[in-house]
């Protein structure tokens, strides 16, 4: 019996050493990671909303005889808004991955991918500019709302990319 006790203590000491905590994350890096995760979370929500809105309008247009008449303008706007939301979501999701990447090479690769989704400013007063402005207002409102699920701990609905889940 006395032989087993020291062996079990050695095993416990080895397990504790193996489970040693990782070094603390730099506060600035954590802040950047949290912001990127929350931005991606909100952008995903806005992309889902835009897709659902487009699907609803598409269904209504199909039921009312197609794109003729009063359904044409809302459907065109919803399509542009959905495209914009998808591009912004892709860019912000890649930036989230860039900030949370385990290696500098991965981070650079994700940041380069994010840059591919940059949307050039549209001519003021166009459908594209109006959709972009609406997205920006909705994004800012969600990010400034502390009760929004993307702004709470743990990050977002599933903890956010790279977070401790």
C-alpha positions as CSV (number, residue, x, y, z in Angstrom):
1,X,0.0,0.0,0.0
2,X,2.8,2.4,0.8
3,X,4.3,1.8,-2.7
4,X,1.1,3.0,-4.4
5,X,0.8,6.3,-2.5
6,X,4.0,7.8,-3.8
7,X,3.3,6.6,-7.3
8,X,-0.1,8.2,-7.3
9,X,1.4,11.4,-5.9
10,X,4.0,11.4,-8.7
11,X,1.2,10.9,-11.3
12,X,-0.8,13.7,-9.8
13,X,2.2,16.0,-9.8
14,X,2.9,15.1,-13.5
15,X,-0.7,15.8,-14.4
16,X,-0.7,19.2,-12.6
17,X,2.5,20.1,-14.4
18,X,1.0,19.1,-17.8
19,X,-2.1,21.2,-17.0
20,X,0.0,24.4,-16.3
21,X,-1.9,27.5,-17.4
22,X,-1.0,29.3,-20.5
23,X,0.6,32.7,-20.1
24,X,-1.8,35.6,-19.7
25,X,-3.0,37.3,-22.9
26,X,-1.7,40.8,-23.5
27,X,-4.6,43.2,-22.6
28,X,-4.3,45.1,-25.9
29,X,-4.4,41.8,-27.9
30,X,-7.4,40.6,-25.9
31,X,-9.2,43.9,-26.5
32,X,-8.6,43.7,-30.3
33,X,-9.7,40.0,-30.3
34,X,-12.9,40.8,-28.4
35,X,-13.7,43.7,-30.7
36,X,-13.1,41.7,-33.8
37,X,-15.2,38.8,-32.5
38,X,-18.1,41.1,-31.6
39,X,-17.9,42.9,-35.0
40,X,-18.0,39.6,-36.8
41,X,-20.9,38.5,-34.6
42,X,-23.0,41.6,-35.4
43,X,-22.1,41.4,-39.1
44,X,-23.3,37.8,-39.2
45,X,-26.6,38.8,-37.6
46,X,-27.1,41.6,-40.1
47,X,-26.3,39.2,-43.0
48,X,-28.8,36.7,-41.7
49,X,-31.4,39.5,-41.4
50,X,-30.7,40.7,-44.9
51,X,-31.0,37.2,-46.3
52,X,-34.3,36.6,-44.5
53,X,-35.7,39.9,-45.7
54,X,-34.7,39.1,-49.3
55,X,-36.3,35.7,-49.0
56,X,-39.5,37.2,-47.7
57,X,-39.7,39.8,-50.4
58,X,-38.9,37.2,-53.0
59,X,-41.7,35.0,-51.8
60,X,-44.1,37.9,-51.8
61,X,-43.0,38.9,-55.4
62,X,-43.6,35.3,-56.6
63,X,-47.0,35.3,-55.0
64,X,-48.0,38.6,-56.5
65,X,-47.0,37.9,-60.1
66,X,-43.3,38.6,-60.2
67,X,-41.1,41.7,-60.3
68,X,-43.5,43.9,-62.0
69,X,-45.0,46.9,-60.3
70,X,-44.6,47.8,-56.6
71,X,-42.4,44.8,-55.7
72,X,-39.5,45.7,-58.0
73,X,-37.9,48.5,-56.0
74,X,-38.1,46.8,-52.5
75,X,-36.7,43.5,-54.0
76,X,-33.9,45.4,-55.8
77,X,-33.0,47.2,-52.5
78,X,-33.2,43.9,-50.5
79,X,-30.8,42.3,-53.0
80,X,-28.3,45.1,-52.8
81,X,-28.6,45.2,-49.0
82,X,-28.0,41.4,-48.8
83,X,-25.0,41.6,-51.1
84,X,-23.5,44.4,-49.0
85,X,-24.2,42.6,-45.7
86,X,-22.6,39.4,-47.0
87,X,-19.5,41.3,-48.1
88,X,-19.1,43.0,-44.7
89,X,-19.7,39.8,-42.9
90,X,-17.0,38.0,-44.9
91,X,-14.5,40.9,-44.3
92,X,-15.2,41.1,-40.6
93,X,-15.2,37.3,-40.1
94,X,-11.7,37.2,-41.8
95,X,-10.5,40.0,-39.6
96,X,-11.8,38.1,-36.5
97,X,-9.7,35.1,-37.7
98,X,-6.7,37.4,-38.4
99,X,-6.7,38.8,-34.9
100,X,-7.3,35.3,-33.3
101,X,-4.8,33.4,-35.5
102,X,-2.2,31.3,-33.7
103,X,0.7,32.4,-36.0
104,X,1.7,35.6,-37.7
105,X,1.5,33.9,-41.1
106,X,-2.0,32.8,-40.5
107,X,-2.9,36.3,-39.3
108,X,-1.5,37.9,-42.4
109,X,-3.3,35.4,-44.7
110,X,-6.6,36.1,-43.0
111,X,-6.1,39.9,-43.1
112,X,-5.3,39.7,-46.8
113,X,-8.5,37.7,-47.4
114,X,-10.5,40.3,-45.4
115,X,-9.1,43.1,-47.7
116,X,-10.6,41.2,-50.7
117,X,-14.1,42.0,-49.4
118,X,-13.7,45.7,-49.0
119,X,-16.6,47.6,-50.5
120,X,-15.9,50.8,-52.3
121,X,-18.1,53.8,-51.3
122,X,-21.1,54.2,-53.6
123,X,-22.3,57.3,-55.2
124,X,-24.5,59.2,-52.7
125,X,-28.2,58.7,-53.2
126,X,-27.9,55.4,-55.0
127,X,-29.4,52.2,-53.9
128,X,-25.9,50.9,-53.0
129,X,-25.1,53.9,-50.9
130,X,-28.5,53.8,-49.1
131,X,-28.1,50.0,-48.3
132,X,-24.5,50.7,-47.0
133,X,-25.7,53.5,-44.8
134,X,-28.6,51.4,-43.4
135,X,-26.1,48.6,-42.7
136,X,-23.7,51.0,-40.9
137,X,-26.5,52.4,-38.8
138,X,-27.7,48.9,-37.8
139,X,-24.2,47.8,-37.1
140,X,-23.4,50.8,-34.9
141,X,-26.7,50.4,-33.0
142,X,-26.0,46.8,-32.3
143,X,-22.3,47.4,-31.3
144,X,-23.3,50.2,-28.9
145,X,-26.0,48.2,-27.2
146,X,-24.5,46.5,-24.1
147,X,-27.5,44.2,-23.9
148,X,-27.0,42.8,-27.4
149,X,-25.9,39.2,-27.3
150,X,-22.8,39.9,-29.4
151,X,-21.5,42.4,-26.8
152,X,-21.8,40.1,-23.7
153,X,-19.4,37.7,-22.1
154,X,-18.7,35.1,-23.3
155,X,-18.3,36.6,-26.7
156,X,-21.3,36.3,-28.9
157,X,-23.7,33.4,-29.0
158,X,-21.0,30.7,-29.0
159,X,-18.1,32.4,-27.4
160,X,-16.6,34.0,-30.6
161,X,-13.6,32.8,-32.6
162,X,-10.6,32.1,-30.6
163,X,-12.3,32.6,-27.2
164,X,-12.2,30.3,-24.3
165,X,-15.5,28.4,-24.6
